[in-house]
Amino acid sequence: MPDILKRYRELLPLVRAEGMEINVIAARGPMTLASHLMGVTNFLIGLKTEPELTHRLLKMTTKTVIQWLEAQAEVLPEVRGIFVLDDIMGFLCEEDYLEFAHDYFREIFSLPAKIKVLHNDTPNPVSFRFLTDLGIDMFNFSHQVPIPDLRRLVGDRIVLMGNISPLDIMVKGSEEEVYEAAVSCIEQNAGNPRFLLSAGGGVSMGTPESTLGGIIRAISDANSGKIQLR
């Protein structure tokens, strides 16, 4: 963490020399951090065998996430958004999500930021209907989750960020296949303004430049009315 803050300080003048700012900071979520410390299997077993100790650990990892985001914001004065990434929350049933995850994420997203983004690209729908209560503005989700299904659970307040397959399509697919996948996402969204066309999860290493060409062409065709929304 100190090394990253040092790099931010070194890079910021170079970024500003190009007329840009760093406006979004990121952190792994408290459950992912706990899993890095314990291992995923041990952490998930601990939810059931040592619930009190699990809460004690999650209080520490939640505090760490908050302090890490605050430390980045001190170094980067133009920060406007926070991006928290945690797939482990998608490994839980509803009972465990509500006991071990929801309140900790809500505490993190109570930080003062103009834009609050959550990433969870597991296809488990358990947390989806609780996302509005977290206070997030945007949700980056799995390409395995159909956009209409997610929208029904999430509602209209949250911006959905997705939903092109980052590996099978964006890395391995041709530009035409990327275009067709992007068009499908636009059609599924059915004109809802709270939608950001993107990867359904993180952009994978090895993604070719032609991928951007396919996505931009799909957006252009949608704006010109060539794509008929469902």
Residue frames as a rotation matrix with the C-alpha (Angstrom) as fourth column:
MET 1
0.560 0.828 0.000 0.00
0.828 -0.560 0.000 0.00
0.000 0.000 -1.000 0.00
PRO 2
0.441 -0.454 -0.774 2.72
0.106 -0.830 0.547 2.58
-0.891 -0.323 -0.318 0.80
ASP 3
-0.633 -0.716 0.295 4.43
0.352 0.074 0.933 1.71
-0.690 0.694 0.205 -2.48
ILE 4
-0.161 0.665 0.730 1.21
0.978 0.009 0.207 2.31
0.131 0.747 -0.652 -4.43
LEU 5
0.779 0.425 -0.461 0.71
0.523 -0.846 0.104 5.66
-0.346 -0.322 -0.881 -2.71
LYS 6
-0.057 -0.895 -0.442 4.29
0.081 -0.445 0.892 6.56
-0.995 0.016 0.098 -3.63
ARG 7
-0.691 -0.181 0.699 3.61
0.662 0.229 0.714 5.66
-0.290 0.956 -0.038 -7.25
TYR 8
0.410 0.885 0.219 0.46
0.912 -0.403 -0.079 7.78
0.018 0.233 -0.972 -7.25
ARG 9
0.607 -0.226 -0.762 2.50
0.182 -0.894 0.410 10.76
-0.774 -0.387 -0.501 -6.06
GLU 10
-0.480 -0.877 -0.015 5.06
0.108 -0.076 0.991 10.17
-0.870 0.475 0.131 -8.81
LEU 11
-0.615 0.262 0.743 2.51
0.780 0.340 0.525 9.60
-0.115 0.903 -0.414 -11.57
LEU 12
0.306 0.877 -0.370 0.08
0.781 -0.454 -0.429 12.39
-0.544 -0.158 -0.824 -10.75
PRO 13
0.020 -0.314 -0.949 2.21
-0.245 -0.922 0.300 15.20
-0.969 0.226 -0.096 -12.27
LEU 14
-0.924 -0.377 0.066 2.63
-0.054 0.300 0.952 13.14
-0.379 0.876 -0.297 -15.44
VAL 15
-0.348 0.887 0.302 -1.11
0.924 0.380 -0.051 12.51
-0.160 0.261 -0.952 -15.65
ARG 16
0.428 0.524 -0.736 -1.85
0.462 -0.827 -0.320 16.20
-0.777 -0.203 -0.596 -15.13
ALA 17
-0.473 -0.674 -0.568 0.71
-0.236 -0.524 0.818 17.11
-0.849 0.521 0.089 -17.79
GLU 18
-0.929 0.212 0.303 -1.56
0.368 0.451 0.813 15.24
0.036 0.867 -0.497 -20.23
GLY 19
-0.702 0.670 0.243 -4.54
-0.574 -0.734 0.364 17.30
0.422 0.116 0.899 -19.10
MET 20
0.107 0.733 -0.672 -6.13
-0.005 0.676 0.737 14.52
0.994 -0.075 0.076 -17.05
GLU 21
-0.234 -0.120 0.965 -6.86
-0.950 -0.185 -0.253 13.67
0.209 -0.975 -0.071 -13.42
ILE 22
-0.802 0.059 -0.595 -7.26
0.149 0.984 -0.102 10.44
0.579 -0.170 -0.797 -11.44
ASN 23
-0.412 0.760 0.503 -10.89
-0.760 -0.591 0.270 10.58
0.503 -0.271 0.821 -10.38
VAL 24
0.720 0.682 -0.127 -11.60
-0.531 0.660 0.531 7.02
0.446 -0.315 0.838 -9.18
ILE 25
-0.452 -0.821 0.348 -9.84
-0.876 0.335 -0.347 4.93
0.169 -0.462 -0.871 -6.55
ALA 26
0.384 0.561 -0.733 -10.30
-0.488 0.797 0.355 1.21
0.784 0.222 0.580 -5.92
ALA 27
-0.471 -0.499 0.728 -9.99
-0.879 0.334 -0.340 -1.41
-0.074 -0.800 -0.596 -3.22
ARG 28
-0.602 0.290 -0.744 -10.70
0.068 0.947 0.314 -5.09
0.796 0.138 -0.590 -2.79
GLY 29
0.286 0.843 0.455 -13.70
-0.513 -0.267 0.816 -5.66
0.810 -0.467 0.356 -0.54
PRO 30
-0.003 -0.300 0.954 -13.60
-1.000 0.017 0.002 -6.91
-0.017 -0.954 -0.300 3.05
MET 31
0.744 0.315 0.589 -14.54
-0.357 0.933 -0.047 -10.51
-0.564 -0.176 0.807 2.20
THR 32
0.853 -0.513 -0.094 -11.95
0.093 0.328 -0.940 -10.75
0.513 0.793 0.327 -0.57
LEU 33
0.085 -0.848 0.523 -9.32
-0.719 -0.415 -0.557 -9.31
0.689 -0.329 -0.646 1.76
ALA 34
0.258 0.078 0.963 -10.27
-0.865 0.462 0.194 -11.84
-0.430 -0.883 0.187 4.45
SER 35
0.959 0.139 0.246 -10.01
-0.020 0.902 -0.431 -14.63
-0.282 0.409 0.868 1.87
HIS 36
0.532 -0.846 -0.028 -6.55
-0.267 -0.136 -0.954 -13.43
0.804 0.515 -0.298 0.84
LEU 37
-0.095 -0.575 0.813 -5.50
-0.960 -0.163 -0.228 -13.77
0.264 -0.802 -0.536 4.47
MET 38
-0.017 0.213 0.977 -7.14
-0.711 0.684 -0.161 -17.14
-0.703 -0.697 0.140 5.21
GLY 39
-0.997 -0.075 0.013 -7.74
-0.042 0.676 0.735 -18.77
-0.064 0.733 -0.678 1.86
VAL 40
-0.473 0.877 -0.084 -11.22
-0.726 -0.334 0.601 -18.88
0.499 0.345 0.795 0.35
THR 41
-0.021 0.485 -0.874 -12.13
0.114 0.870 0.480 -22.35
0.993 -0.090 -0.074 1.64
ASN 42
-0.601 -0.268 -0.753 -10.98
0.742 0.162 -0.651 -21.66
0.296 -0.950 0.102 5.19
PHE 43
-0.963 0.263 0.051 -12.81
-0.267 -0.922 -0.280 -18.33
-0.027 -0.284 0.959 5.24
LEU 44
-0.257 0.931 -0.260 -16.09
-0.675 0.019 0.737 -19.80
0.691 0.365 0.624 4.03
ILE 45
-0.093 0.166 -0.982 -15.85
0.492 0.865 0.100 -22.70
0.865 -0.474 -0.162 6.49
GLY 46
-0.861 -0.351 -0.369 -15.18
0.488 -0.361 -0.795 -20.17
0.146 -0.864 0.482 9.23
LEU 47
-0.615 0.720 0.321 -18.50
-0.568 -0.687 0.454 -18.45
0.547 0.097 0.831 8.53
LYS 48
0.375 0.821 -0.430 -20.18
-0.338 0.553 0.761 -21.56
0.863 -0.141 0.485 9.88
THR 49
0.286 -0.315 -0.905 -17.71
0.664 0.746 -0.049 -22.89
0.690 -0.587 0.422 12.43
GLU 50
-0.411 -0.495 -0.766 -16.43
0.882 -0.429 -0.196 -19.62
-0.232 -0.756 0.613 13.98
PRO 51
0.313 0.620 0.720 -19.03
0.809 -0.571 0.139 -16.90
0.497 0.539 -0.680 13.32
GLU 52
0.906 0.036 -0.422 -17.88
0.308 -0.740 0.598 -14.61
-0.291 -0.671 -0.682 16.14
LEU 53
-0.037 -0.992 -0.125 -14.26
0.355 -0.130 0.926 -14.75
-0.934 -0.010 0.357 15.01
THR 54
-0.289 0.009 0.957 -15.39
0.957 -0.010 0.289 -14.21
0.013 1.000 -0.005 11.41
HIS 55
0.757 0.594 0.271 -17.19
0.573 -0.804 0.162 -11.02
0.314 0.033 -0.949 12.41
ARG 56
0.638 -0.601 -0.482 -14.10
0.187 -0.486 0.854 -9.91
-0.747 -0.635 -0.197 14.30
LEU 57
-0.385 -0.795 0.468 -12.00
0.656 0.121 0.745 -10.47
-0.649 0.594 0.475 11.17
LEU 58
-0.030 0.454 0.891 -14.51
0.951 -0.262 0.166 -8.71
0.309 0.852 -0.423 8.91
LYS 59
0.902 0.277 -0.331 -14.59
0.389 -0.854 0.345 -5.68
-0.187 -0.440 -0.879 11.20
MET 60
0.141 -0.939 -0.312 -10.82
0.161 -0.289 0.944 -5.43
-0.977 -0.184 0.111 10.77
THR 61
-0.551 -0.365 0.750 -10.86
0.758 0.156 0.633 -5.93
-0.348 0.918 0.191 7.00
THR 62
0.456 0.765 0.455 -13.71
0.857 -0.516 0.008 -3.43
0.241 0.386 -0.890 6.62
LYS 63
0.789 -0.242 -0.565 -11.73
0.152 -0.814 0.561 -0.86
-0.596 -0.529 -0.605 8.60
THR 64
-0.264 -0.950 0.165 -8.70
0.366 0.060 0.929 -1.61
-0.893 0.306 0.331 6.43
VAL 65
-0.205 0.271 0.941 -10.68
0.978 0.012 0.209 -1.08
0.045 0.962 -0.268 3.21
ILE 66
0.817 0.576 0.024 -12.07
0.571 -0.814 0.107 2.25
0.081 -0.074 -0.994 4.47
GLN 67
0.559 -0.670 -0.489 -8.66
0.023 -0.576 0.817 3.51
-0.829 -0.468 -0.306 5.62
TRP 68
-0.392 -0.706 0.589 -7.05
0.622 0.268 0.736 2.41
-0.677 0.655 0.334 2.35
LEU 69
0.168 0.532 0.830 -9.61
0.945 -0.326 0.018 4.32
0.280 0.781 -0.558 0.30
GLU 70
0.946 0.184 -0.267 -9.18
0.278 -0.884 0.375 7.38
-0.167 -0.429 -0.888 2.51
ALA 71
0.158 -0.971 -0.181 -5.38
0.232 -0.142 0.962 7.19
-0.960 -0.194 0.203 2.18
GLN 72
-0.382 -0.241 0.892 -5.66
0.903 0.110 0.416 7.13
-0.198 0.964 0.175 -1.63
ALA 73
0.553 0.702 0.449 -8.05
0.769 -0.638 0.051 10.07
0.322 0.317 -0.892 -1.58
GLU 74
0.727 -0.357 -0.586 -5.57
0.204 -0.703 0.682 12.12
-0.655 -0.616 -0.438 0.46
VAL 75
-0.349 -0.927 0.139 -2.90
0.354 0.006 0.935 11.58
-0.867 0.376 0.326 -2.20
LEU 76
-0.761 0.174 0.625 -5.28
0.625 -0.061 0.778 12.15
0.174 0.983 -0.062 -5.13
PRO 77
-0.796 0.390 -0.463 -7.21
0.088 -0.682 -0.726 15.36
-0.599 -0.619 0.508 -4.41
GLU 78
-0.573 0.597 -0.561 -9.48
-0.819 -0.438 0.371 15.12
-0.024 0.672 0.740 -7.48
VAL 79
-0.967 0.227 -0.119 -11.00
0.223 0.974 0.045 11.76
0.126 0.017 -0.992 -6.52
ARG 80
-0.487 0.870 0.074 -14.76
-0.862 -0.492 0.117 11.66
0.138 -0.007 0.990 -7.07
GLY 81
0.548 0.751 -0.368 -15.51
-0.713 0.650 0.264 7.94
0.437 0.118 0.891 -7.02
ILE 82
-0.348 -0.597 0.723 -14.72
-0.820 0.568 0.075 4.69
-0.456 -0.567 -0.687 -5.22
PHE 83
0.293 0.315 -0.903 -14.69
-0.751 0.661 -0.013 1.24
0.592 0.682 0.430 -6.82
VAL 84
-0.192 -0.276 0.942 -14.90
-0.863 0.504 -0.028 -1.78
-0.467 -0.818 -0.335 -4.48
LEU 85
-0.006 0.074 -0.997 -14.32
-0.763 0.645 0.053 -5.27
0.647 0.761 0.053 -5.91
ASP 86
-0.585 -0.145 0.798 -15.49
-0.713 0.560 -0.421 -8.36
-0.386 -0.815 -0.432 -4.03
ASP 87
-0.297 0.439 -0.848 -16.52
-0.638 0.569 0.518 -11.66
0.710 0.695 0.112 -5.61
ILE 88
-0.930 -0.123 -0.348 -16.65
0.131 0.772 -0.622 -13.60
0.345 -0.624 -0.701 -2.33
MET 89
-0.640 0.766 0.063 -19.95
-0.522 -0.373 -0.768 -11.95
-0.565 -0.524 0.638 -1.41
GLY 90
0.051 0.656 -0.753 -21.35
-0.986 0.151 0.064 -13.88
0.156 0.740 0.654 -4.36
PHE 91
-0.640 -0.328 -0.695 -20.44
-0.255 0.944 -0.210 -17.22
0.725 0.043 -0.687 -2.76
LEU 92
-0.969 0.189 0.157 -23.03
-0.142 0.092 -0.986 -16.86
-0.201 -0.978 -0.062 0.02
CYS 93
-0.358 0.934 0.000 -26.63
0.847 0.325 0.420 -17.86
0.392 0.150 -0.908 0.57
GLU 94
0.145 0.482 0.864 -29.07
0.124 -0.875 0.468 -15.10
0.982 0.039 -0.186 1.54
GLU 95
0.928 0.228 -0.295 -28.85
0.297 0.029 0.954 -15.85
0.227 -0.973 -0.041 5.26
ASP 96
0.231 -0.928 -0.293 -25.06
0.903 0.093 0.420 -15.65
-0.362 -0.362 0.859 5.28
TYR 97
-0.315 -0.306 0.898 -25.00
0.705 -0.709 0.006 -12.59
0.635 0.635 0.439 3.03
LEU 98
0.488 0.608 0.626 -27.25
0.036 -0.731 0.682 -10.66
0.872 -0.310 -0.379 5.40
GLU 99
0.945 -0.133 -0.298 -25.31
0.314 0.124 0.941 -11.74
-0.088 -0.983 0.159 8.48
PHE 100
0.306 -0.948 -0.084 -21.73
0.669 0.152 0.727 -11.48
-0.677 -0.279 0.681 7.24
ALA 101
-0.448 -0.550 0.705 -21.66
0.894 -0.251 0.372 -9.13
-0.028 0.796 0.604 4.24
HIS 102
0.266 0.666 0.697 -24.39
0.805 -0.551 0.220 -6.54
0.531 0.502 -0.683 3.89
ASP 103
0.938 0.174 -0.299 -23.68
0.327 -0.728 0.602 -4.25
-0.113 -0.663 -0.740 6.84
TYR 104
0.103 -0.977 -0.189 -19.93
0.511 -0.111 0.853 -4.24
-0.854 -0.184 0.487 6.21
PHE 105
-0.480 -0.231 0.847 -20.37
0.875 -0.203 0.440 -3.19
0.070 0.952 0.299 2.59
ARG 106
0.565 0.740 0.364 -22.92
0.664 -0.670 0.332 -0.58
0.490 0.054 -0.870 3.59
GLU 107
0.687 -0.392 -0.611 -20.38
0.390 -0.511 0.766 0.86
-0.613 -0.765 -0.199 6.03
ILE 108
-0.406 -0.879 0.250 -17.78
0.678 -0.105 0.728 1.12
-0.614 0.465 0.638 3.26
PHE 109
-0.432 0.279 0.857 -20.21
0.793 -0.335 0.509 2.77
0.429 0.900 -0.077 0.86
SER 110
0.696 0.587 -0.414 -21.18
0.714 -0.626 0.315 5.34
-0.074 -0.514 -0.854 3.48
LEU 111
-0.341 -0.879 -0.335 -17.90
0.713 -0.473 0.517 7.09
-0.613 -0.063 0.788 2.60
PRO 112
0.452 0.520 -0.725 -18.47
-0.025 -0.805 -0.592 10.50
-0.892 0.286 -0.351 1.02
ALA 113
-0.766 -0.615 0.187 -17.98
0.174 0.081 0.981 9.97
-0.618 0.785 0.045 -2.70
LYS 114
-0.331 0.655 -0.680 -19.93
-0.806 -0.571 -0.157 11.25
-0.491 0.496 0.716 -5.67
ILE 115
0.353 0.377 -0.856 -19.88
-0.783 0.620 -0.050 7.88
0.511 0.688 0.514 -7.46
LYS 116
-0.211 -0.343 0.915 -19.85
-0.808 0.588 0.034 4.53
-0.550 -0.732 -0.401 -5.66
VAL 117
0.243 0.182 -0.953 -19.25
-0.849 0.515 -0.119 1.37
0.469 0.838 0.280 -7.71
LEU 118
0.136 -0.151 0.979 -19.43
-0.635 0.746 0.203 -2.28
-0.761 -0.649 0.006 -6.68
HIS 119
-0.133 -0.228 -0.964 -17.92
-0.882 0.471 0.010 -5.14
0.452 0.852 -0.264 -8.70
ASN 120
-0.291 0.030 0.956 -19.11
-0.519 0.834 -0.184 -8.70
-0.804 -0.550 -0.227 -8.18
ASP 121
-0.147 0.213 -0.966 -18.99
-0.980 0.098 0.170 -10.90
0.131 0.972 0.195 -11.25
THR 122
-0.961 0.094 0.261 -20.33
0.038 0.977 -0.212 -14.11
-0.275 -0.193 -0.942 -9.75
PRO 123
-0.674 0.737 -0.043 -23.74
-0.172 -0.100 0.980 -15.11
0.718 0.668 0.194 -11.17
ASN 124
-0.586 0.444 -0.677 -25.25
0.796 0.471 -0.380 -15.67
0.150 -0.762 -0.630 -7.71
PRO 125
-0.243 0.559 0.793 -28.36
0.270 -0.746 0.609 -13.43
0.932 0.362 0.030 -7.49
VAL 126
0.043 0.347 -0.937 -28.65
0.961 0.242 0.134 -13.49
0.274 -0.906 -0.323 -3.68
SER 127
-0.463 -0.339 -0.819 -27.30
0.686 -0.722 -0.090 -9.98
-0.561 -0.604 0.567 -3.08
PHE 128
-0.733 0.013 0.680 -28.91
0.585 -0.499 0.640 -8.30
0.347 0.867 0.358 -6.09
ARG 129
0.215 0.929 0.300 -32.15
0.569 -0.369 0.735 -7.15
0.794 0.012 -0.608 -4.46
PHE 130
0.635 -0.048 -0.771 -30.21
0.725 -0.308 0.616 -5.65
-0.267 -0.950 -0.161 -1.54
LEU 131
-0.256 -0.882 0.395 -27.84
0.958 -0.287 -0.020 -3.54
0.131 0.373 0.918 -3.66
THR 132
0.158 0.373 0.914 -29.92
0.304 -0.899 0.315 -0.36
0.940 0.228 -0.255 -3.51
ASP 133
0.961 0.257 -0.103 -29.71
0.157 -0.199 0.967 -0.43
0.228 -0.946 -0.232 0.28
LEU 134
0.264 -0.942 -0.207 -25.90
0.948 0.214 0.235 -0.46
-0.177 -0.258 0.950 0.06
GLY 135
0.603 0.013 -0.797 -25.95
0.092 -0.994 0.054 3.06
-0.792 -0.106 -0.601 -1.34
ILE 136
-0.475 -0.809 0.347 -24.09
0.454 0.112 0.884 2.23
-0.753 0.578 0.314 -4.55
ASP 137
0.080 0.437 -0.896 -24.57
-0.580 -0.711 -0.398 4.12
-0.811 0.551 0.196 -7.81
MET 138
0.264 -0.108 -0.958 -23.19
-0.926 0.249 -0.283 1.51
0.269 0.962 -0.034 -10.22
PHE 139
0.390 -0.079 0.917 -22.91
-0.436 0.862 0.259 -2.28
-0.811 -0.501 0.302 -10.31
ASN 140
-0.115 -0.532 -0.839 -20.38
-0.978 0.210 0.001 -4.18
0.175 0.820 -0.544 -12.47
PHE 141
0.313 0.485 0.817 -21.74
-0.665 0.726 -0.175 -7.71
-0.678 -0.489 0.549 -12.81
SER 142
-0.466 -0.524 0.713 -21.18
-0.014 0.810 0.587 -11.09
-0.885 0.264 -0.385 -14.48
HIS 143
-0.625 0.196 -0.755 -21.74
-0.780 -0.191 0.596 -11.61
-0.028 0.962 0.272 -18.21
GLN 144
-0.907 0.295 -0.301 -23.57
0.248 0.951 0.184 -14.78
0.341 0.093 -0.936 -17.14
VAL 145
-0.470 0.767 -0.436 -26.41
0.535 -0.145 -0.832 -12.71
-0.702 -0.625 -0.343 -15.66
PRO 146
-0.247 0.439 0.864 -29.03
0.903 -0.219 0.370 -11.54
0.352 0.872 -0.342 -18.20
ILE 147
-0.943 -0.186 0.277 -29.50
0.124 -0.966 -0.228 -7.78
0.310 -0.180 0.934 -18.07
PRO 148
-0.172 0.943 0.286 -33.33
-0.419 -0.333 0.845 -7.90
0.892 0.025 0.452 -17.84
ASP 149
0.390 0.291 -0.874 -33.20
0.546 0.691 0.474 -10.39
0.742 -0.662 0.110 -14.95
LEU 150
-0.513 -0.664 -0.544 -30.77
0.845 -0.278 -0.458 -8.21
0.153 -0.694 0.703 -13.01
ARG 151
-0.831 0.216 0.513 -32.75
-0.127 -0.971 0.204 -5.05
0.542 0.104 0.834 -13.71
ARG 152
0.200 0.969 -0.147 -35.90
-0.061 0.162 0.985 -6.62
0.978 -0.188 0.091 -12.28
LEU 153
0.371 -0.114 -0.922 -34.08
0.845 0.452 0.284 -7.39
0.384 -0.884 0.264 -9.03
VAL 154
-0.586 -0.752 -0.302 -32.07
0.810 -0.548 -0.208 -4.18
-0.009 -0.367 0.930 -8.74
GLY 155
0.448 0.757 -0.476 -34.63
0.648 -0.642 -0.410 -1.63
-0.616 -0.125 -0.778 -9.91
ASP 156
0.649 -0.040 0.760 -34.01
0.678 -0.422 -0.601 1.54
0.345 0.906 -0.247 -11.89
ARG 157
0.964 -0.245 -0.105 -31.83
-0.157 -0.840 0.519 3.62
-0.215 -0.483 -0.849 -9.54
ILE 158
0.243 -0.942 0.231 -28.54
-0.087 0.216 0.972 1.78
-0.966 -0.257 -0.030 -10.06
VAL 159
0.388 -0.265 -0.882 -26.45
-0.919 -0.181 -0.350 2.01
-0.067 0.947 -0.314 -13.24
LEU 160
0.767 -0.138 0.626 -25.72
0.079 0.989 0.122 -1.48
-0.637 -0.044 0.770 -14.60
MET 161
0.247 -0.805 -0.539 -22.18
-0.908 -0.387 0.162 -1.81
-0.339 0.449 -0.827 -15.97
GLY 162
-0.305 -0.322 0.896 -21.65
0.002 0.941 0.339 -4.72
-0.952 0.105 -0.287 -18.38
ASN 163
0.393 0.165 0.905 -22.28
-0.635 0.761 0.137 -7.16
-0.665 -0.628 0.404 -19.92
ILE 164
0.648 -0.246 -0.721 -19.94
-0.627 0.365 -0.688 -8.48
0.432 0.898 0.082 -22.65
SER 165
0.943 -0.331 -0.035 -18.01
0.310 0.834 0.457 -11.67
-0.122 -0.442 0.889 -21.88
PRO 166
0.684 -0.688 -0.240 -14.48
-0.598 -0.719 0.355 -10.40
-0.417 -0.099 -0.904 -21.09
LEU 167
-0.299 -0.855 0.424 -12.61
-0.407 0.516 0.754 -13.55
-0.863 0.053 -0.502 -22.16
ASP 168
-0.209 0.246 0.947 -14.66
0.611 0.789 -0.070 -15.59
-0.764 0.563 -0.315 -24.65
ILE 169
0.687 0.541 0.486 -15.81
0.718 -0.400 -0.569 -12.52
-0.114 0.739 -0.664 -26.59
MET 170
0.953 -0.233 -0.195 -13.58
-0.232 -0.972 0.028 -9.54
-0.196 0.019 -0.980 -25.83
VAL 171
0.018 -0.995 0.100 -10.30
-0.629 0.066 0.775 -11.49
-0.777 -0.077 -0.625 -25.98
LYS 172
-0.569 -0.303 0.764 -11.05
0.163 0.870 0.466 -14.54
-0.806 0.389 -0.446 -28.12
GLY 173
0.359 0.839 0.410 -13.80
0.638 0.100 -0.764 -13.15
-0.681 0.535 -0.499 -30.35
SER 174
-0.450 -0.405 0.796 -13.50
0.874 -0.380 0.302 -11.31
0.181 0.832 0.525 -33.65
GLU 175
-0.980 0.107 -0.167 -14.46
-0.070 -0.975 -0.211 -7.65
-0.186 -0.195 0.963 -33.95
GLU 176
-0.483 0.854 -0.192 -17.76
-0.460 -0.061 0.886 -8.74
0.745 0.516 0.422 -35.50
GLU 177
-0.097 0.422 -0.901 -18.48
0.623 0.732 0.276 -11.09
0.776 -0.535 -0.334 -32.60
VAL 178
-0.762 -0.195 -0.618 -17.74
0.615 -0.516 -0.596 -8.26
-0.203 -0.834 0.513 -30.16
TYR 179
-0.888 0.460 -0.011 -20.09
-0.423 -0.807 0.413 -6.03
0.182 0.371 0.911 -32.13
GLU 180
-0.217 0.852 -0.476 -22.88
-0.091 0.468 0.879 -8.62
0.972 0.234 -0.024 -32.04
ALA 181
-0.257 0.072 -0.964 -22.43
0.886 0.415 -0.206 -9.16
0.385 -0.907 -0.171 -28.28
ALA 182
-0.931 -0.117 -0.346 -22.50
0.255 -0.887 -0.385 -5.39
-0.262 -0.447 0.855 -27.68
VAL 183
-0.665 0.745 -0.053 -25.65
-0.490 -0.382 0.783 -5.06
0.564 0.547 0.619 -29.77
SER 184
-0.124 0.613 -0.781 -27.27
0.426 0.743 0.516 -7.86
0.896 -0.269 -0.353 -27.76
CYS 185
-0.565 -0.144 -0.812 -26.49
0.822 -0.176 -0.541 -6.02
-0.065 -0.974 0.217 -24.51
ILE 186
-0.970 0.209 -0.126 -27.92
-0.220 -0.973 0.073 -2.78
-0.107 0.098 0.989 -25.85
GLU 187
-0.410 0.859 -0.308 -31.08
-0.306 0.188 0.933 -4.58
0.859 0.477 0.186 -26.96
GLN 188
-0.181 0.309 -0.934 -31.47
0.748 0.660 0.074 -6.33
0.639 -0.685 -0.351 -23.62
ASN 189
-0.841 -0.200 -0.502 -31.13
0.504 -0.627 -0.594 -3.02
-0.196 -0.753 0.629 -21.79
ALA 190
-0.084 0.927 0.366 -34.18
0.981 0.013 0.192 -1.79
0.173 0.375 -0.911 -23.72
GLY 191
0.054 0.078 0.996 -33.28
0.403 -0.914 0.050 1.88
0.914 0.399 -0.080 -23.58
ASN 192
0.807 0.187 -0.560 -32.84
0.590 -0.208 0.780 2.26
0.029 -0.960 -0.278 -19.82
PRO 193
0.705 -0.544 0.454 -30.60
-0.223 -0.779 -0.587 5.34
0.673 0.313 -0.670 -19.38
ARG 194
0.469 -0.545 0.695 -28.88
-0.846 -0.052 0.530 3.84
-0.253 -0.837 -0.486 -16.34
PHE 195
0.871 -0.216 0.442 -26.64
0.308 0.940 -0.148 1.52
-0.384 0.265 0.885 -18.32
LEU 196
0.349 -0.843 -0.410 -22.92
-0.824 -0.485 0.294 1.56
-0.447 0.235 -0.863 -19.11
LEU 197
0.969 0.000 -0.247 -21.82
-0.152 0.787 -0.597 -0.83
0.194 0.616 0.763 -21.86
SER 198
0.124 -0.944 0.305 -18.66
-0.991 -0.130 0.001 -2.55
0.039 -0.303 -0.952 -20.67
ALA 199
-0.570 -0.380 -0.728 -17.09
-0.316 0.920 -0.233 -5.89
0.758 0.098 -0.645 -19.86
GLY 200
0.646 0.764 -0.012 -19.20
-0.361 0.319 0.876 -8.21
0.673 -0.562 0.481 -17.72
GLY 201
0.774 -0.571 -0.272 -16.43
0.555 0.405 0.727 -8.21
-0.305 -0.714 0.631 -15.12
GLY 202
0.284 -0.750 -0.597 -12.89
-0.170 -0.653 0.739 -6.94
-0.944 -0.108 -0.312 -15.57
VAL 203
0.812 -0.163 -0.560 -11.22
-0.576 -0.065 -0.815 -6.37
0.097 0.984 -0.147 -18.92
SER 204
0.828 -0.469 0.307 -8.86
0.301 0.834 0.462 -9.33
-0.473 -0.290 0.832 -19.38
MET 205
-0.046 -0.928 -0.369 -5.20
-0.426 -0.316 0.848 -9.09
-0.903 0.196 -0.381 -20.30
GLY 206
-0.781 -0.337 0.526 -4.71
0.302 0.534 0.790 -9.61
-0.547 0.775 -0.315 -24.01
THR 207
0.341 0.940 0.035 -7.87
0.567 -0.176 -0.805 -7.77
-0.750 0.294 -0.592 -25.05
PRO 208
-0.460 -0.597 0.657 -7.14
0.877 -0.190 0.441 -6.49
-0.138 0.779 0.611 -28.58
GLU 209
-0.832 0.089 -0.547 -7.73
-0.071 -0.996 -0.054 -2.95
-0.549 -0.006 0.836 -29.79
SER 210
-0.835 0.535 -0.132 -10.27
-0.101 0.086 0.991 -4.28
0.541 0.841 -0.017 -32.30
THR 211
-0.448 0.677 -0.585 -12.56
0.886 0.424 -0.188 -5.03
0.121 -0.602 -0.789 -29.34
LEU 212
-0.476 0.230 -0.849 -13.00
0.301 -0.864 -0.403 -1.31
-0.826 -0.447 0.342 -28.75
GLY 213
-0.920 0.102 -0.378 -13.82
-0.384 -0.428 0.818 -0.86
-0.078 0.898 0.433 -32.42
GLY 214
-0.658 0.699 -0.280 -16.67
0.418 0.649 0.636 -3.36
0.626 0.301 -0.719 -32.20
ILE 215
-0.269 0.544 -0.795 -18.09
0.919 -0.101 -0.381 -1.77
-0.287 -0.833 -0.473 -29.05
ILE 216
-0.641 -0.020 -0.768 -17.84
-0.010 -0.999 0.034 1.78
-0.768 0.030 0.640 -30.41
ARG 217
-0.931 0.305 -0.203 -19.56
-0.219 -0.019 0.976 0.73
0.294 0.952 0.084 -33.64
ALA 218
-0.440 0.800 -0.408 -22.42
0.793 0.560 0.242 -0.85
0.422 -0.217 -0.880 -31.68
ILE 219
-0.281 0.301 -0.911 -22.89
0.663 -0.626 -0.411 2.33
-0.694 -0.719 -0.024 -29.63
SER 220
-0.843 -0.082 -0.531 -22.82
-0.269 -0.791 0.549 4.45
-0.465 0.606 0.645 -32.79
ASP 221
-0.806 0.572 -0.154 -25.46
0.109 0.399 0.911 2.25
0.582 0.717 -0.384 -34.44
ALA 222
-0.281 0.713 -0.642 -27.63
0.960 0.219 -0.177 2.45
0.014 -0.666 -0.746 -31.32
ASN 223
-0.435 0.051 -0.899 -27.40
0.315 -0.927 -0.205 6.24
-0.843 -0.372 0.388 -31.26
SER 224
-0.873 0.055 -0.485 -28.30
-0.446 -0.494 0.747 6.46
-0.199 0.868 0.455 -34.94
GLY 225
0.029 0.985 0.171 -31.33
-0.830 0.119 -0.545 4.21
-0.557 -0.126 0.821 -34.54
LYS 226
-0.221 -0.169 -0.961 -29.99
-0.825 0.558 0.092 1.27
0.521 0.812 -0.262 -36.52
ILE 227
-0.919 -0.096 -0.382 -30.50
0.118 0.858 -0.501 -1.05
0.376 -0.505 -0.777 -33.51
GLN 228
-0.009 0.985 0.170 -34.09
-0.376 -0.161 0.913 -1.84
0.927 -0.055 0.372 -32.59
LEU 229
-0.784 -0.280 0.555 -34.50
-0.598 0.098 -0.796 -2.04
0.168 -0.955 -0.244 -28.82
ARG 230
-0.693 0.511 -0.508 -36.53
0.416 0.860 0.297 -4.91
0.589 -0.005 -0.808 -27.42
